Amino acid sequence: MGTWSAEPIGNDAAADFVAELDGERRWTVVKAAFSTAAKLGDTLDSDTAATAIAAAEVVAHGLGRPTQTDAYTESIKRIVGRARRPSRRLADRAIQAVHDAARPDGELAELWAETESSDWQDSLRRLLAALEER
């Protein structure tokens, strides 16, 4: 796993996903990431989990509550500027995707557990709080 930080756009798969947002005007790519994660369930690999978390960060940006703002989120700003504000339903799907991606027995969580750092869990808590805010 090409990881450089615990932030939602903190690895290669997440950065690749965000790059796919260029030119998008709707939440279609984000919804697809959530659907893929949900379909895989127990067999969710680390890249798909990281993509689902990145998609959830995109929704947080759309709600005006980003948890990461840096060079890696520039594409997110552009889609948010073109798309409508995310619905509550989409935010709920984002919340579920984060929970699915962060399952303790999941590949991504196991990789982060090997680091013995709480940074990733802290980042996920911030993201969930941003998405859950009403």
C-alpha positions in Angstrom: 0.0 0.0 0.0 1.5 3.3 -1.0 0.7 5.4 2.1 2.0 8.7 3.0 -0.5 9.9 5.7 -3.5 8.8 7.6 -5.7 11.5 6.0 -8.6 10.4 3.8 -6.6 11.2 0.6 -3.5 9.7 2.2 -2.5 6.9 -0.2 -2.1 6.1 -3.9 -5.6 4.5 -4.4 -7.3 7.5 -2.8 -5.2 10.0 -4.9 -6.0 8.1 -8.0 -9.7 8.2 -7.2 -9.6 11.9 -6.6 -7.9 12.4 -10.0 -10.8 10.6 -11.6 -13.1 13.5 -10.4 -11.7 15.9 -13.0 -14.6 17.0 -15.3 -17.3 15.4 -13.2 -20.4 17.4 -12.6 -22.4 14.9 -10.5 -21.8 12.5 -7.6 -21.8 9.5 -9.9 -18.2 8.5 -9.4 -18.6 8.9 -5.6 -21.7 6.8 -5.5 -20.0 4.1 -7.6 -17.1 4.0 -5.0 -19.7 3.5 -2.2 -21.5 0.8 -4.2 -18.3 -1.1 -4.9 -17.3 -1.1 -1.3 -20.8 -2.2 -0.2 -20.9 -5.1 -2.8 -17.5 -6.4 -1.7 -18.5 -6.6 2.0 -16.2 -9.0 3.9 -13.8 -9.2 0.9 -13.1 -5.4 0.8 -9.4 -5.0 -0.1 -7.3 -2.1 1.1 -7.4 -0.1 -2.1 -11.2 -0.2 -2.4 -11.5 0.7 1.2 -9.2 3.7 0.8 -11.2 4.7 -2.2 -14.5 4.6 -0.3 -12.9 6.7 2.5 -11.7 9.2 -0.1 -15.2 9.4 -1.6 -16.6 10.1 1.8 -14.1 13.0 2.1 -15.5 14.3 -1.2 -18.9 14.3 0.4 -17.6 16.1 3.5 -16.2 18.8 1.2 -19.6 19.0 -0.6 -21.2 19.6 2.8 -18.7 22.4 3.6 -17.0 20.3 6.3 -13.8 19.0 4.8 -11.3 17.2 7.1 -8.4 17.5 4.7 -7.5 20.5 2.6 -4.2 20.4 0.8 -2.8 19.9 -2.7 -4.4 16.5 -2.9 -7.9 17.9 -2.5 -7.8 20.5 -5.3 -9.8 18.2 -7.6 -12.4 17.9 -4.9 -12.9 21.6 -4.8 -13.6 21.6 -8.5 -16.3 18.9 -8.4 -17.9 20.4 -5.4 -18.1 23.7 -7.3 -19.9 22.0 -10.2 -22.2 19.6 -8.4 -25.2 20.2 -6.2 -24.8 20.0 -2.5 -24.8 16.3 -1.4 -28.1 15.0 -0.1 -28.5 13.6 3.4 -28.9 10.2 1.8 -25.5 10.5 0.1 -24.0 11.6 3.4 -25.5 8.6 5.1 -24.0 6.3 2.3 -20.7 8.0 3.0 -20.9 7.2 6.7 -21.7 3.6 5.9 -18.8 3.4 3.5 -16.4 4.6 6.1 -17.7 2.1 8.6 -17.4 -0.7 6.0 -13.9 0.4 5.0 -12.7 0.6 8.6 -14.0 -2.8 9.8 -11.5 -4.0 12.3 -11.1 -7.3 10.4 -10.7 -5.6 7.1 -7.5 -5.4 5.2 -7.0 -1.6 5.5 -7.6 -1.6 9.2 -5.2 -4.5 9.7 -2.5 -2.7 7.7 -3.0 0.4 9.9 -3.0 -1.7 13.1 0.5 -2.9 12.2 1.7 0.7 12.5 0.6 1.0 16.1 -0.5 4.6 15.5 -3.9 6.0 16.2 -3.6 8.7 13.5 -5.8 6.7 11.0 -8.5 6.1 13.5 -8.4 9.8 14.6 -8.7 10.8 11.0 -11.7 8.5 10.5 -13.4 9.9 13.6 -13.0 13.5 12.3 -14.5 12.4 8.9 -17.4 10.6 10.5 -18.1 13.7 12.7 -18.1 15.9 9.6 -20.5 13.6 7.8 -22.8 13.1 10.8 -23.2 16.8 11.6 -26.8 17.8 10.8 
